[in-house]
Amino acid sequence: MPGTAHTDTPRLNQAGDRLRVAPWILDLFGILLITALIRAYVVSQTPIIAKDGMLYVGIARVINHGMWLDLVGDWFLFNPYPALIAWLERCGFSFDFSGQLISGVASSLGVIPLYLWCRRAFDARVAQLAALTYALHPVMLRYSGQVLREGLYWCLMLWAVYAFWLAAQHRQVWRYALAGLVATAATLTRMEGAVLFILGAMWSVSMHSAAAPDLATRGGLLAAWRTYRASLALSAIACAAFPLTIIALNLALIPQGHGWHGCGRWIHFATRITQGQEAAPAATKVPERMQEIVSNERFRAAQQRPHIAEVRDLAKSLPVWNPLGEADLEQLRLQRFLVLADDQRLFLFAGRFLNECWDGLLFPCLLCCGYGLVVGRQTQWVTRRDGPLAILSVILSGMLLYHLSTEYILEPRYMFCLMPFVFPWSGIGAREMYRTFTTWLARRPAWAAWQPSARTLCAVLMVMAVAKLYLGMEDNSKVVQRQLGTRLRHTATGRLKIAGPESLRRVAHYAEADYFIIPRGDEAAARRWLDEQHLDFVIITADERPIVNHEPATGPARYRPWESDHVKLGPIQVYWVNPAIRMLGS
C-alpha cells in the first residue's frame, strides 16, 4: 500500500543512520592502527634492553620472589610498571618481552585520549595532526619499544588530561574522582604526574572564571566566591585520590605491624617535615634465599649514585703538570673549563635543557609549535584552555632543570611530559603552515600541479619516521653483550658472579648473574678489591686491562682468558677466575 511504503522509508533511513559510523571514529581507528603497527615493528626490532630497563626487570624479579616489602622504601610508591612486568612473567612471558609489551601497548593506546581531548578542546583537524605527530614521532617510537616506563606514563598522563578536561566542563564529582585516580596512577609511574593535579585545579577554576564577573554583578562577590570555592572543592576531591590510593595499597599489600602499613608512610613523612627525624619502619623479614640477591641489587644501585661533590672535587684536582715539571696544556685547559662550567652552571644547565628539548621533541615539532603560537595567537589562543597548559609546561621545565642541577642527568625522553601543550600547538602550526604553503603554490600556475595533499604529507612523514628510527637501532656493542651473557648463562651450572665496568652490565642481565662494578681510580686498589671477591668471571675493556693482566710472580695465575667460538667478543675481554683460588679467597 502507498501509505505503508510511505511510512517504511523513514524507518529504513533511520536504521541506516544508526549503522553508519561517524567519520571521526574511522579517523581515530586508522591512526590507532598506524600507531600500533609501527610500535609492533619497533618492539620486534629492539632486542637489546635499555640500561634503566635492567633496573625494572630486577625489581620485577624481586617482586616475584616474594620480596615486594623490601622494595617499599621512602619514595617507592608501588610503581605499576615493574609490578605489571612481574605479573606478565608469571603468565608465561619473559621479563624483557613483558616490559616491551607493556610499553608498546600502552604507548599505542595513548593516542586515543590525545585525539579525543584535542577534538573536544581544539577541533578535529588539530586532533588528527596531533595524533599523527604522536604516532610518527621517531624519538617516541624508539622509546616505545624498550623496557622503559615512559610508554605507560604517556598513556596514563594523556588519559588524566582528558579526564580532567571533561571533569572541568561537566563539574561532576565522579568525573573528578576518576580523573584523580588516573592522575594517581600516572604519578606512581613517574613523579612528574603530580603536576596533573595542578592542571586539573587550574582548569576547574578557569572554566568558570568567565561567569564570575556576571555572578558578581548579579549576586555580589559572595556568589563569585562560592563558584570558585566549589571549583576548588571539586579539585580537592581529585587530589585526595592520591593519598587514599597509597593508604589502600598499604593496607592491601603490606601486613599489619609493618612500619608502612595503613597511614604509616604519611606519618613518617610528617615526622621528617616537622621534626627532621627519620621514623624508620619496622624491619622487613627477608628470607635467606633472597638476602644475597637483595643486597646485590642495593649495592649495585648505590654504585650508580656517586656523590656529585666528590666527582667535582676530583675533576678540579686533575694534575696540570707532567712528570717532567712542564705545564700539561690539555689538563690545564680541562681544569679551567671545569672551573668555568662550575661558576656558570646555571647557563650550562639551561643550555643542556634546550639541547635535550631539541633532541627529544625534534626540530620539526618545535618549529610547528612555535609557528602555531605566533600565527594563531589572535585566533586560536584560548586563555582558559591554554593558560593552564602553558603554566604546566613552565612548572615541568623547572622540575627538569632542578633534576638536572641535582642529578646531573637529563635525557630526551623526559621532554615528552610537555606533550599536552606542545603537540596540539604543533598541530595548529602544521595546519597553518600547510595553508600558507598551498596558498603560495596556488598563486603560481606553473607550480600548482605540485601541490601536495594532506595524505601525501602523512605518508612522507611515516616513511621518514620509520627511516630515522631504523638508523642507529642496532648497536653492535650491545648485541655482543647479549650474546656473551646468553652464552655464559647456558654454560653455567649455578648463579654466576661477574665483575666488570658499568658499561658492560648487560652481560650480567642476560646471564642472570650477580654483577659487581669494578671501582675506578687506583689500579692497585681495584686489584685488591677483585681479589677479595668470590667471582666466577671478570669482563673488561681496554681501560681495565692492566688490572687483570697483572699476575703474581709466584703461584698459579688468578685470571685465565675465556674464549668462545659462538661469540665474537671484539674489544671485550673475558677472564674466568681460577676455581682453586676462588674457593680459597684471598
Sequence and secondary structure as in RCSB ss.txt:
>XXXX:A:sequence
MPGTAHTDTPRLNQAGDRLRVAPWILDLFGILLITALIRAYVVSQTPIIAKDGMLYVGIARVINHGMWLDLVGDW
FLFNPYPALIAWLERCGFSFDFSGQLISGVASSLGVIPLYLWCRRAFDARVAQLAALTYALHPVMLRYSGQVLRE
GLYWCLMLWAVYAFWLAAQHRQVWRYALAGLVATAATLTRMEGAVLFILGAMWSVSMHSAAAPDLATRGGLLAAW
RTYRASLALSAIACAAFPLTIIALNLALIPQGHGWHGCGRWIHFATRITQGQEAAPAATKVPERMQEIVSNERFR
AAQQRPHIAEVRDLAKSLPVWNPLGEADLEQLRLQRFLVLADDQRLFLFAGRFLNECWDGLLFPCLLCCGYGLVV
GRQTQWVTRRDGPLAILSVILSGMLLYHLSTEYILEPRYMFCLMPFVFPWSGIGAREMYRTFTTWLARRPAWAAW
QPSARTLCAVLMVMAVAKLYLGMEDNSKVVQRQLGTRLRHTATGRLKIAGPESLRRVAHYAEADYFIIPRGDEAA
ARRWLDEQHLDFVIITADERPIVNHEPATGPARYRPWESDHVKLGPIQVYWVNPAIRMLGS
>XXXX:A:secstr
 HHHHHHHHHHHHHHHHHH   HHHHHHHHHHHHHHHHHHHHHHT  S  HHHHHHHHHHHHHHTT TGGG  SS
    HHHHHHHHHHHTT  HHHHHHHHHHHHHHHTHHHHHHHHHHHS HHHHHHHHHHHHH HHHHHHHTSS SH
HHHHHHHHHHHHHHHHHHHH  HHHHHHHHHHHHHHHHH GGGGHHHHHHHHHHHHTTTTHHHHHHHHH HHHHH
HHHHHHHHHHHHHHHHHHHHHHHHHHHHS TTSTTTTTHHHHHHHHHHHH            HHHHHHHHHHHHH
HHHT   HHHHHHHHHT   B TTS B HHHHHHHHHHHHHHHTHHHHHHHHHHHHHHHHH HHHHHHHHHHHHH
STTTT  HHHHHHHHHHHHHHHHHHHHHHHHH    GGGGGGGHHHHHHHHHHHHHHHHHHHHHHHHT TTTGGG
   HHHHHHHHHHHHHHHHHTT   HHHHHHHHHHHHHHHH SS  EEEE GGGHHHHHHHT EEEE   S HHH
HHHHHHHS  SEEEE GGGHHHHH   SSS  SEEEE  SS   TT EEEEE HHHHHH  
